[in-house]
């Protein structure tokens, strides 16, 4: 199972071991955030007394650089040390980090960010505008191999220091969601003189923790950064990442109490007694799009596409494919934790009367092509149980499905199932709906939809944005180039020795809990 967040030719950031689904069923890292209280127990007294949170990871190897890491576990290793300009909560609320304020120009083509006074890197140097400029120049430069580059392509033109504490981003086009891009992967700010590839020799950053020790293939340990700008509010003394050989070993370690949390997946739910642990949600992380090639039969007929959309049992997809860790989708790529939300669009659910009316006695034959076997099997079984569908299934390896070349299956087969990591809605349009888009598996283009998306990106008026996202989503819902049956949440099970409400992104800032948090010790 693969989450797309960058071109397959760049090996698709997050494309790693199938069970992990990018280490949190997402391109949003391991979704570890919030505040925690450690409670001593017989076998964890030492860890509890020092408030060390323990996480199981797969081996990310020895080549780690905050600018280029794609593997979710590698992003966690660097992300605990680095800090972004801004982040967003699971409810879509913007949180100032190294930037305290930002505003767009009237024409939407420049964004000015004010940096936090007193913020320093862990080597003692202050965080300045030159550091921000150098970081983003490295991300978007012609020779950049960063997974983050694709997020800024066609949007960010240049970055400049207005003065030591102010940075101006100049855009190629208005983009009202620009601050959200600065909260993406690989966007932690590094010193201007940072040399790519040297991070493990000198793990520099302005984040909440200091990397204390990295034993390749065994563990990574951190201690709290006493000079972090919000150090008094960080509710842990340290983090320990324990490396395991495979996902099953992580499950066994969690059951044995060696680690404090594990990402929820169908495989985990089949093995672990959920009632023995706390279940925590960290927002939505990705979705699987069922892309329909609208240029060839049978999906060149919109009534066939609509019939298929009404035929799918979305609740069953949520339960059988994602173990309940998802919400039924409605065929437009707007995650529930994005603001604004579309209004008054009928939620699709399986309706066999509508299916019969739309098919009008026809039998539709096609093949599902995917690398996600379980999803393909569940969908095939659902459809073949309904009069009017004759469905075959072709399951490919990731290498076969995402093969390079003009005839790559994931971009050319009549019906494909592909996962997409978390982005803002208009980015999905530019990736797989726009005319000539490199990832347009549906081969769909609608100039009117493009105009709506351009208008949406250009305005910061909330009422207008709400109206436009509704019109955009209604168009996608009606034309059905892509069916989105489920929107997947990032959830974890947590050892009851730890209490606290975890939300995205990686963050242990106790300020999220307005009642306050303290760390228990002996």
C-alpha positions as CSV (number, residue, x, y, z in Angstrom):
1,X,0.0,0.0,0.0
2,X,1.5,3.3,-1.1
3,X,0.8,6.9,-0.5
4,X,1.5,9.3,-3.3
5,X,3.0,12.6,-2.3
6,X,5.6,13.1,-5.0
7,X,6.3,11.7,-8.5
8,X,6.8,8.0,-8.8
9,X,10.1,8.7,-10.7
10,X,11.3,10.1,-7.4
11,X,10.3,6.8,-5.8
12,X,7.2,8.3,-4.2
13,X,8.0,9.6,-0.8
14,X,6.6,7.3,1.8
15,X,6.8,4.3,-0.6
16,X,8.1,1.8,1.9
17,X,7.1,-1.4,3.6
18,X,3.4,-2.1,2.8
19,X,2.0,-2.5,6.3
20,X,3.3,0.9,7.5
21,X,1.5,3.0,4.9
22,X,4.1,5.7,5.3
23,X,4.6,5.0,9.0
24,X,1.2,6.4,10.0
25,X,-1.0,5.4,7.1
26,X,0.0,8.9,5.8
27,X,2.5,11.2,4.4
28,X,2.1,13.2,7.6
29,X,4.6,11.3,9.5
30,X,3.8,9.3,12.5
31,X,1.2,11.7,13.9
32,X,2.7,12.0,17.3
33,X,1.7,15.2,18.9
34,X,0.3,16.8,22.0
35,X,0.9,16.2,25.6
36,X,1.7,13.3,27.8
37,X,1.8,12.2,31.4
38,X,3.9,9.2,32.3
39,X,2.7,7.0,35.1
40,X,5.1,4.6,36.8
41,X,4.5,0.9,36.7
42,X,6.5,-2.1,37.9
43,X,8.3,-2.6,34.5
44,X,8.5,1.0,33.3
45,X,9.6,2.9,36.4
46,X,12.8,4.2,35.0
47,X,11.2,5.4,31.8
48,X,8.2,6.9,33.6
49,X,10.4,8.7,36.1
50,X,12.2,10.5,33.3
51,X,9.1,10.8,31.1
52,X,10.6,9.1,28.1
53,X,8.2,8.2,25.4
54,X,9.1,5.1,23.4
55,X,8.2,4.5,19.8
56,X,8.8,1.5,17.5
57,X,10.1,2.1,14.0
58,X,11.5,0.2,11.1
59,X,15.2,0.7,10.1
60,X,15.5,3.9,8.0
61,X,19.2,3.3,7.3
62,X,22.1,5.6,8.0
63,X,21.6,8.2,5.3
64,X,19.4,10.9,6.8
65,X,18.9,14.5,5.8
66,X,16.0,16.7,6.8
67,X,15.8,18.2,3.3
68,X,15.5,14.9,1.5
69,X,14.1,12.1,3.8
70,X,11.0,10.5,2.3
71,X,10.6,7.4,4.6
72,X,8.1,8.2,7.4
73,X,10.4,6.8,10.1
74,X,13.3,8.9,8.8
75,X,11.1,12.0,8.8
76,X,10.3,11.3,12.4
77,X,14.0,11.0,13.3
78,X,14.8,14.4,11.8
79,X,11.4,16.0,12.7
80,X,11.9,15.7,16.4
81,X,15.0,18.0,16.1
82,X,13.9,20.5,13.5
83,X,11.1,23.1,13.6
84,X,8.9,24.6,10.9
85,X,7.6,28.1,10.4
86,X,4.0,27.1,11.0
87,X,2.0,23.9,11.8
88,X,-1.6,22.9,11.8
89,X,-3.6,21.0,14.4
90,X,-5.9,18.1,13.5
91,X,-8.8,20.5,13.5
92,X,-7.1,22.7,10.9
93,X,-6.0,25.5,13.3
94,X,-2.8,27.3,12.3
95,X,-0.1,27.3,15.0
96,X,2.8,29.8,15.0
97,X,6.1,28.1,15.3
98,X,9.3,29.8,14.1
99,X,7.1,32.4,12.5
100,X,4.7,34.3,14.7
101,X,2.7,36.2,12.1
102,X,2.1,36.1,8.4
103,X,0.0,38.0,5.8
104,X,-0.6,38.1,2.1
105,X,-0.4,41.1,-0.2
106,X,-3.6,42.4,-1.8
107,X,-2.8,40.6,-5.1
108,X,-2.0,37.4,-3.3
109,X,1.5,37.1,-4.9
110,X,3.6,37.8,-1.9
111,X,3.5,36.4,1.7
112,X,5.4,38.1,4.5
113,X,6.4,36.0,7.6
114,X,7.6,37.5,10.8
115,X,10.1,35.3,12.6
116,X,10.0,34.5,16.3
117,X,12.4,36.7,18.4
118,X,14.7,34.6,20.5
119,X,14.3,31.3,18.6
120,X,17.7,29.6,18.3
121,X,19.2,26.5,16.8
122,X,20.5,23.8,19.1
123,X,24.0,25.1,18.5
124,X,23.1,28.5,20.0
125,X,22.9,30.5,16.8
126,X,19.7,32.6,16.3
127,X,17.2,31.6,13.6
128,X,17.3,34.4,11.0
129,X,15.7,35.2,7.7
130,X,18.8,34.1,5.9
131,X,18.3,30.6,7.4
132,X,14.8,30.4,6.1
133,X,15.8,31.6,2.6
134,X,18.6,29.1,2.4
135,X,16.3,26.2,3.5
136,X,13.7,27.0,0.9
137,X,16.2,27.7,-1.8
138,X,17.5,24.2,-1.2
139,X,14.0,22.7,-1.4
140,X,12.9,24.4,-4.6
141,X,16.2,24.8,-6.4
142,X,16.8,23.3,-9.9
143,X,19.0,20.6,-8.5
144,X,16.8,19.8,-5.5
145,X,15.9,16.1,-4.9
146,X,13.7,16.9,-2.0
147,X,10.2,15.3,-1.9
148,X,8.9,18.8,-0.9
149,X,9.8,20.2,-4.2
150,X,6.7,19.0,-5.9
151,X,4.5,20.7,-3.4
152,X,5.9,24.1,-4.3
153,X,6.3,23.6,-8.1
154,X,4.2,26.1,-10.0
155,X,3.4,28.0,-6.8
156,X,6.5,29.3,-5.0
157,X,8.8,31.4,-7.2
158,X,11.4,32.8,-4.9
159,X,12.2,33.6,-1.2
160,X,14.0,36.7,0.1
161,X,15.0,38.2,3.5
162,X,13.3,41.6,4.0
163,X,15.4,42.0,7.1
164,X,16.9,39.7,9.8
165,X,13.5,38.9,11.2
166,X,11.2,39.0,8.1
167,X,10.9,36.7,5.1
168,X,9.0,37.4,1.9
169,X,7.8,34.5,-0.3
170,X,7.0,35.5,-3.9
171,X,4.5,33.2,-5.6
172,X,4.1,32.4,-9.3
173,X,0.3,32.6,-8.8
174,X,-2.0,33.5,-5.9
175,X,-2.3,30.6,-3.5
176,X,-4.4,31.3,-0.4
177,X,-3.4,28.0,1.3
178,X,0.3,28.8,1.1
179,X,0.9,28.7,4.9
180,X,-0.2,25.0,4.8
181,X,2.6,24.2,2.3
182,X,5.1,25.5,4.9
183,X,3.8,22.8,7.3
184,X,4.6,20.0,5.0
185,X,7.4,17.4,5.1
186,X,11.0,18.4,4.8
187,X,10.3,22.1,5.7
188,X,12.1,22.3,9.0
189,X,14.4,25.3,9.0
190,X,18.1,24.6,8.9
191,X,21.1,27.1,9.2
192,X,22.1,29.0,6.1
193,X,25.5,27.3,6.2
194,X,24.1,23.8,6.5
195,X,25.8,21.3,4.1
196,X,23.4,18.7,2.8
197,X,24.3,15.2,3.8
198,X,26.0,16.2,7.1
199,X,23.0,16.1,9.4
200,X,23.9,12.9,11.3
201,X,27.4,14.3,12.0
202,X,25.8,17.5,13.4
203,X,22.1,17.0,14.0
204,X,21.2,20.7,14.0
205,X,17.7,22.1,14.3
206,X,15.5,24.5,16.3
207,X,13.1,21.9,17.5
208,X,11.9,20.4,20.8
209,X,14.5,17.7,21.2
210,X,18.3,17.1,20.9
211,X,19.5,13.9,19.2
212,X,21.6,12.3,21.9
213,X,22.5,8.9,20.3
214,X,21.8,7.0,17.0
215,X,22.7,3.4,16.9
216,X,22.0,2.3,13.3
217,X,19.6,-0.6,13.3
218,X,19.0,-0.4,17.1
219,X,17.7,2.9,18.5
220,X,17.6,6.6,18.4
221,X,17.5,8.6,21.7
222,X,16.6,12.2,22.3
223,X,16.6,14.6,25.3
224,X,14.5,17.7,25.7
225,X,16.0,20.8,24.2
226,X,16.4,23.2,27.1
227,X,16.8,26.2,24.7
228,X,13.7,25.5,22.7
229,X,11.6,28.7,22.4
230,X,8.7,27.0,24.3
231,X,10.8,24.5,26.4
232,X,8.7,25.1,29.6
233,X,5.6,23.7,27.8
234,X,7.3,20.5,26.4
235,X,5.8,17.7,28.5
236,X,8.4,15.1,28.0
237,X,12.1,14.7,29.0
238,X,13.0,12.5,26.1
239,X,12.1,10.2,23.3
240,X,13.4,6.8,22.4
241,X,12.9,5.3,19.0
242,X,13.4,1.5,19.0
243,X,14.3,-0.1,15.7
244,X,12.6,-3.4,14.7
245,X,13.2,-5.6,11.7
246,X,9.6,-5.6,10.4
247,X,6.1,-4.4,11.3
248,X,5.2,-7.7,13.0
249,X,8.1,-7.2,15.4
250,X,6.8,-3.8,16.2
251,X,3.4,-5.3,17.1
252,X,5.0,-7.9,19.4
253,X,7.1,-5.2,21.1
254,X,3.9,-3.1,21.7
255,X,2.1,-6.1,23.2
256,X,5.1,-6.8,25.4
257,X,5.1,-3.2,26.7
258,X,8.5,-2.3,25.1
259,X,7.0,0.7,23.3
260,X,4.2,3.1,24.1
261,X,2.3,3.4,20.8
262,X,1.5,1.7,17.5
263,X,-0.2,2.9,14.4
264,X,-3.6,1.3,13.9
265,X,-4.1,-0.8,10.8
266,X,-6.3,-3.8,10.0
267,X,-3.3,-6.1,10.7
268,X,-2.8,-4.5,14.1
269,X,-6.5,-4.7,14.9
270,X,-6.5,-8.4,14.1
271,X,-3.7,-9.0,16.5
272,X,-4.0,-6.6,19.4
273,X,-6.8,-6.4,22.0
274,X,-7.8,-2.7,21.5
275,X,-9.6,-2.5,24.9
276,X,-6.2,-2.9,26.7
277,X,-5.0,0.4,25.3
278,X,-6.1,4.0,24.6
279,X,-7.1,4.9,21.1
280,X,-5.9,8.3,20.0
281,X,-6.7,10.1,16.7
282,X,-4.3,12.5,15.0
283,X,-6.5,13.8,12.1
284,X,-6.8,12.6,8.5
285,X,-3.8,11.5,6.6
286,X,-4.7,10.2,3.1
287,X,-7.3,8.6,0.9
288,X,-7.4,6.1,-2.0
289,X,-8.8,7.4,-5.2
290,X,-10.6,5.0,-7.6
291,X,-9.6,6.7,-10.9
292,X,-11.9,6.1,-13.9
293,X,-10.4,6.7,-17.4
294,X,-13.1,9.0,-18.8
295,X,-11.7,8.8,-22.4
296,X,-12.5,5.1,-23.0
297,X,-15.4,2.8,-22.6
298,X,-17.1,2.0,-20.3
299,X,-16.1,5.1,-18.2
300,X,-16.5,7.7,-21.0
301,X,-20.2,7.5,-20.1
302,X,-20.9,9.7,-17.0
303,X,-24.0,7.6,-16.1
304,X,-21.7,4.5,-15.8
305,X,-19.4,6.4,-13.5
306,X,-22.3,7.6,-11.4
307,X,-23.7,4.1,-11.2
308,X,-20.4,2.8,-9.9
309,X,-20.2,5.6,-7.3
310,X,-23.7,4.7,-6.0
311,X,-22.9,0.9,-6.1
312,X,-20.0,1.0,-3.6
313,X,-20.7,0.2,0.0
314,X,-18.6,2.8,1.7
315,X,-19.2,1.7,5.2
316,X,-17.9,-1.7,4.3
317,X,-14.8,-0.2,2.7
318,X,-14.2,1.7,6.0
319,X,-14.5,-1.4,8.1
320,X,-13.0,-4.1,5.9
321,X,-10.1,-2.2,4.3
322,X,-9.3,0.3,7.0
323,X,-10.5,-1.4,10.2
324,X,-12.8,1.4,11.0
325,X,-10.0,4.1,11.0
326,X,-11.7,6.1,8.2
327,X,-14.8,8.2,7.4
328,X,-16.9,7.6,4.3
329,X,-15.8,9.8,1.5
330,X,-18.0,11.7,-1.0
331,X,-16.0,11.7,-4.2
332,X,-14.2,15.0,-3.8
333,X,-10.7,15.3,-2.3
334,X,-11.4,17.5,0.7
335,X,-10.4,15.9,4.0
336,X,-12.6,16.6,7.0
337,X,-9.9,18.5,8.9
338,X,-9.5,21.1,6.1
339,X,-11.2,24.4,6.3
340,X,-13.5,25.5,4.7
341,X,-15.7,22.5,4.1
342,X,-18.1,22.0,1.1
343,X,-21.7,22.6,2.1
344,X,-25.0,20.8,1.2
345,X,-23.6,18.1,-1.1
346,X,-25.6,14.8,-0.8
347,X,-23.5,12.1,0.9
348,X,-23.3,9.1,-1.4
349,X,-24.1,5.7,0.1
350,X,-24.9,2.4,-1.6
351,X,-28.2,2.8,-3.4
352,X,-29.1,-0.1,-5.7
353,X,-32.2,1.5,-7.0
354,X,-30.2,4.4,-8.4
355,X,-27.6,2.0,-9.7
356,X,-30.4,0.1,-11.7
357,X,-31.8,3.3,-13.0
358,X,-28.4,4.6,-14.2
359,X,-27.4,1.3,-15.8
360,X,-30.8,0.9,-17.5
361,X,-30.4,-2.8,-18.1
362,X,-26.7,-2.6,-19.3
363,X,-24.0,-4.9,-18.0
364,X,-20.6,-3.1,-17.4
365,X,-17.4,-5.1,-17.7
366,X,-14.0,-3.8,-16.6
367,X,-10.8,-4.7,-14.7
368,X,-9.7,-3.2,-11.4
369,X,-5.9,-2.6,-11.5
370,X,-4.1,-1.8,-8.2
371,X,-1.2,-2.7,-6.0
372,X,-3.5,-2.8,-2.9
373,X,-4.8,-6.3,-3.0
374,X,-7.3,-6.1,-0.1
375,X,-8.9,-3.0,-1.4
376,X,-9.2,-4.5,-4.9
377,X,-10.7,-7.7,-3.6
378,X,-13.3,-6.0,-1.4
379,X,-14.4,-3.7,-4.2
380,X,-14.5,-6.6,-6.7
381,X,-16.7,-8.7,-4.4
382,X,-19.0,-5.8,-3.7
383,X,-19.6,-5.0,-7.4
384,X,-19.9,-8.6,-8.6
385,X,-22.7,-9.1,-6.1
386,X,-24.7,-6.4,-7.9
387,X,-26.7,-7.0,-11.2
388,X,-25.0,-5.1,-14.0
389,X,-21.4,-5.4,-13.1
390,X,-18.8,-8.0,-14.3
391,X,-15.5,-7.1,-12.7
392,X,-12.1,-8.7,-12.9
393,X,-9.1,-7.9,-10.7
394,X,-5.4,-7.4,-11.6
395,X,-3.1,-7.0,-8.6
396,X,0.4,-5.7,-9.4
397,X,3.5,-5.2,-7.3
398,X,4.3,-1.5,-6.5
399,X,7.1,-1.7,-9.0
400,X,4.8,-2.9,-11.7
401,X,1.9,-0.6,-10.9
402,X,4.1,2.5,-10.8
403,X,6.4,1.5,-13.6
404,X,8.0,4.4,-15.5
405,X,7.0,5.1,-19.0
406,X,4.0,6.3,-21.0
407,X,2.1,3.1,-20.5
408,X,2.5,2.9,-16.7
409,X,-0.6,0.9,-15.4
410,X,-1.5,3.4,-12.7
411,X,-2.0,6.1,-15.2
412,X,-3.5,4.1,-18.1
413,X,-5.6,1.2,-16.9
414,X,-9.4,1.8,-17.1
415,X,-9.9,1.7,-13.3
416,X,-7.1,2.1,-10.8
417,X,-6.9,2.4,-7.0
418,X,-4.2,4.8,-5.9
419,X,-3.4,6.4,-2.5
420,X,-2.8,10.1,-2.1
421,X,-1.1,11.7,0.9
422,X,-2.5,14.8,2.6
423,X,-2.6,18.0,0.5
424,X,-4.8,21.1,0.1
425,X,-7.7,20.5,-2.2
426,X,-6.5,22.6,-5.1
427,X,-3.3,20.7,-5.3
428,X,-5.2,17.5,-6.0
429,X,-6.8,19.3,-8.9
430,X,-3.5,20.3,-10.3
431,X,-2.1,16.8,-9.8
432,X,-4.8,14.7,-11.3
433,X,-7.5,16.8,-12.9
434,X,-5.8,19.6,-14.8
435,X,-5.3,19.4,-18.5
436,X,-1.9,17.8,-19.1
437,X,-1.4,17.0,-15.4
438,X,1.3,14.3,-15.1
439,X,-0.7,12.2,-12.7
440,X,-4.1,12.5,-14.5
441,X,-5.1,8.8,-14.3
442,X,-8.7,9.7,-15.1
443,X,-7.6,11.6,-18.2
444,X,-10.2,14.2,-17.2
445,X,-10.1,17.9,-17.8
446,X,-12.8,20.5,-17.2
447,X,-12.0,24.2,-18.0
448,X,-14.8,25.4,-15.8
449,X,-13.5,23.4,-12.9
450,X,-10.0,24.9,-13.5
451,X,-11.5,28.4,-13.4
452,X,-13.1,27.7,-10.0
453,X,-9.9,26.3,-8.6
454,X,-7.9,29.4,-9.8
455,X,-10.5,31.7,-8.2
456,X,-10.3,29.6,-5.0
457,X,-6.6,29.9,-4.8
458,X,-6.7,33.6,-5.4
459,X,-9.0,34.7,-2.6
460,X,-8.5,34.8,1.2
461,X,-12.2,35.8,1.8
462,X,-13.6,33.0,3.9
463,X,-17.1,33.2,2.7
464,X,-16.0,33.2,-0.9
465,X,-13.6,30.3,-0.3
466,X,-16.5,28.3,1.2
467,X,-18.7,29.0,-1.8
468,X,-16.0,28.1,-4.3
469,X,-14.9,24.9,-2.5
470,X,-18.6,23.8,-2.6
471,X,-18.8,24.5,-6.3
472,X,-15.6,22.7,-7.0
473,X,-16.6,19.7,-5.0
474,X,-20.1,19.6,-6.5
475,X,-18.5,19.5,-10.0
476,X,-16.2,16.6,-9.0
477,X,-19.1,14.8,-7.3
478,X,-21.3,15.1,-10.5
479,X,-18.6,14.3,-13.1
480,X,-17.1,11.5,-11.0
481,X,-13.7,11.2,-12.6
482,X,-12.5,9.8,-9.3
483,X,-14.5,7.9,-6.6
484,X,-13.3,8.4,-3.1
485,X,-15.1,6.0,-0.8
486,X,-13.1,6.6,2.4
487,X,-11.0,9.3,4.0
488,X,-8.4,7.7,6.3
489,X,-7.6,8.9,9.8
490,X,-4.2,8.4,11.5
491,X,-4.9,6.6,14.7
492,X,-2.6,5.0,17.3
493,X,-3.0,2.7,20.2
494,X,-1.2,3.9,23.3
495,X,0.1,2.1,26.4
496,X,-2.0,3.1,29.4
497,X,1.1,4.0,31.3
498,X,1.0,7.2,29.3
499,X,-2.0,9.6,29.4
500,X,-2.5,12.5,27.1
501,X,-4.3,13.6,23.9
502,X,-2.1,13.3,20.8
503,X,-2.7,15.4,17.7
504,X,-0.8,16.2,14.6
505,X,1.9,17.2,13.8
506,X,4.9,15.7,15.8
507,X,4.6,17.8,18.9
508,X,4.8,17.4,22.6
509,X,3.7,20.9,23.5
510,X,1.4,20.7,26.5
511,X,-0.2,24.0,25.6
512,X,-2.6,21.9,23.5
513,X,-4.3,20.8,26.7
514,X,-5.8,23.9,28.2
515,X,-6.2,22.2,31.6
516,X,-2.4,21.8,31.8
517,X,-0.3,18.6,32.0
518,X,2.3,17.5,34.4
519,X,4.7,14.5,34.3
520,X,4.4,12.0,37.0
521,X,7.6,10.7,38.6
522,X,8.6,8.6,41.6
